[in-house]
């Protein structure tokens, strides 16, 4: 690897070692991603002449960072897609495949939704992007709000039915146990 004369000595040292090239190039290319890796991430130490590698426990982000929003961070943002009519792209922060797949499936049940799909841009960050295209009779935002309301109704029904069945099983179990233990 050839280095220019203008390269600072500390950076040149890291660039000579093959293992550090990817870490430095990643940080130079994506400086904002260093802040997203968690507060425990160590920064390269040029004076020591090596990259300080944290242990596995130190490098793991705190679990609450997966679901608690930071200051000024929004749960959902909408961006209108100008290339395709009646299309919007929604970015959901601190959510994953569970909600993305439920919303996608529920949106596709609507007769006004022409397309609904989601993707997770990176598996280490809890974020997904949902694209919705409607036929124009309702906006993508209205379709999303309606799908959310329908999902809340469906999940409430599921919860009530599950609780009812659970209580019935407990009552049946107590009745048979009481008879066997009392004999």
C-alpha positions in Angstrom: 0.0 0.0 0.0 1.5 3.3 -1.0 1.0 6.3 1.3 1.3 9.9 0.3 3.7 12.2 2.0 0.8 14.3 3.3 -0.6 11.4 5.3 -0.2 12.0 9.1 2.3 9.6 10.7 -0.3 8.2 13.2 -2.8 7.4 10.3 0.0 6.0 8.1 0.9 3.6 10.9 -2.6 2.2 11.0 -2.9 2.1 7.2 0.2 -0.1 7.0 -1.4 -2.8 9.1 -4.0 -4.7 7.1 -6.3 -5.4 10.0 -6.9 -1.7 10.7 -7.6 -0.5 7.2 -11.2 -1.6 7.2 -11.9 0.0 10.6 -10.3 3.3 9.6 -11.9 3.3 6.1 -15.3 2.6 7.7 -14.9 5.4 10.2 -13.7 7.9 7.5 -16.6 6.9 5.2 -19.3 6.8 7.8 -18.4 9.1 10.7 -21.9 9.2 12.0 -22.1 5.4 12.5 -19.4 5.5 15.3 -22.0 7.3 17.5 -24.6 4.7 16.7 -22.6 1.7 17.9 -23.2 2.5 21.5 -21.4 4.5 24.2 -19.1 1.6 25.0 -17.3 1.6 21.6 -13.6 2.4 21.9 -11.8 4.7 19.5 -8.5 3.9 17.9 -5.5 5.0 20.0 -2.8 6.4 17.7 -0.3 6.8 20.5 -0.4 3.1 21.4 0.1 2.2 17.8 -2.8 -0.2 17.7 -6.6 -0.3 17.7 -8.0 -0.8 21.2 -10.3 -3.7 20.8 -13.1 -4.0 23.4 -14.1 -7.3 24.9 -17.4 -8.8 23.6 -19.3 -7.6 26.7 -18.0 -4.0 26.3 -18.9 -3.8 22.6 -22.6 -4.8 23.0 -25.0 -1.9 23.0 -27.2 -1.5 26.0 -30.5 -3.3 25.5 -32.7 -0.2 26.3 -31.1 1.4 23.2 -33.1 -1.0 21.1 -36.5 0.4 22.1 -36.2 3.7 23.9 -36.1 6.8 21.7 -33.3 9.3 22.2 -33.8 13.1 22.6 -35.4 14.6 19.6 -35.8 11.2 17.9 -39.1 10.5 16.2 -40.8 7.1 16.2 -42.1 7.4 12.6 -41.1 9.7 9.8 -42.8 10.0 6.5 -41.2 10.9 3.1 -43.4 11.2 0.0 -42.1 9.4 -3.0 -42.3 11.7 -6.0 -41.5 9.1 -8.6 -44.6 7.1 -8.0 -48.1 8.7 -7.4 -49.8 8.1 -4.1 -46.7 6.5 -2.5 -44.9 7.3 0.8 -42.0 5.8 2.6 -42.3 5.6 6.4 -39.2 5.0 8.6 -40.0 3.4 12.0 -37.3 3.9 14.6 -36.7 1.3 17.4 -38.9 -1.3 15.8 -38.1 -4.6 13.9 -39.5 -7.3 11.7 -42.4 -8.1 14.1 -44.2 -4.8 13.5 -43.0 -4.4 10.0 -44.5 -7.7 8.8 -47.7 -7.2 10.7 -48.3 -3.8 9.1 -47.3 -5.0 5.7 -49.7 -8.0 5.9 -52.6 -5.8 7.2 -52.0 -3.1 4.6 -52.2 -5.7 1.8 -55.7 -6.7 3.0 -57.0 -3.2 2.2 -58.5 -2.9 -1.2 -57.1 0.6 -1.6 -53.5 -0.4 -1.1 -51.7 -1.4 -4.3 -48.3 -2.1 -2.8 -46.9 -2.5 0.7 -43.4 -3.8 1.6 -40.8 -3.3 4.3 -37.1 -3.7 4.7 -34.6 -3.6 7.5 -31.7 -1.5 6.2 -29.2 -3.0 8.7 -29.7 -6.0 11.0 -27.8 -4.3 13.9 -30.0 -1.3 14.1 -33.6 -1.6 15.2 -35.2 0.3 12.3 -37.4 -0.6 9.3 -38.6 1.2 6.3 -42.2 0.7 5.0 -43.3 1.7 1.5 -47.0 2.1 0.8 -48.7 2.8 -2.5 -52.4 3.4 -2.7 -54.9 3.8 -5.5 -55.5 7.5 -4.8 -58.8 7.2 -3.0 -56.9 7.5 0.4 -53.4 8.7 1.2 -50.7 6.3 2.3 -50.8 7.9 5.8 -54.6 7.2 6.1 -54.0 3.6 5.0 -51.3 3.2 7.6 -53.4 4.7 10.4 -56.3 2.5 9.4 -54.1 -0.6 9.4 -52.8 0.3 12.9 -56.3 0.7 14.2 -57.3 -2.7 12.7 -54.2 -4.3 14.2 -55.0 -2.9 17.6 -58.6 -4.3 17.3 -57.3 -7.7 16.2 -54.7 -8.0 18.9 -57.3 -7.0 21.5 -59.5 -9.7 20.3 -56.6 -12.2 20.4 -55.8 -11.2 23.9 -59.4 -11.6 25.2 -59.7 -15.0 23.5 -56.4 -16.2 24.8 -57.2 -15.1 28.4 -60.6 -16.7 28.2 -59.1 -20.0 27.0 -56.4 -19.8 29.7 -58.9 -19.3 32.4 -61.0 -22.2 31.2 -57.9 -24.5 31.1 -57.0 -23.5 34.7 -60.6 -24.2 35.9 -60.6 -27.6 34.2 -57.1 -28.4 35.6 -58.2 -27.4 39.1 -61.3 -29.6 38.8 -59.4 -32.7 37.8 -56.5 -32.1 40.3 -59.0 -31.6 43.1 -60.7 -34.9 42.4 -57.5 -36.8 42.1 -55.9 -35.4 45.2 -59.0 -35.7 47.4 -59.4 -39.5 46.7 
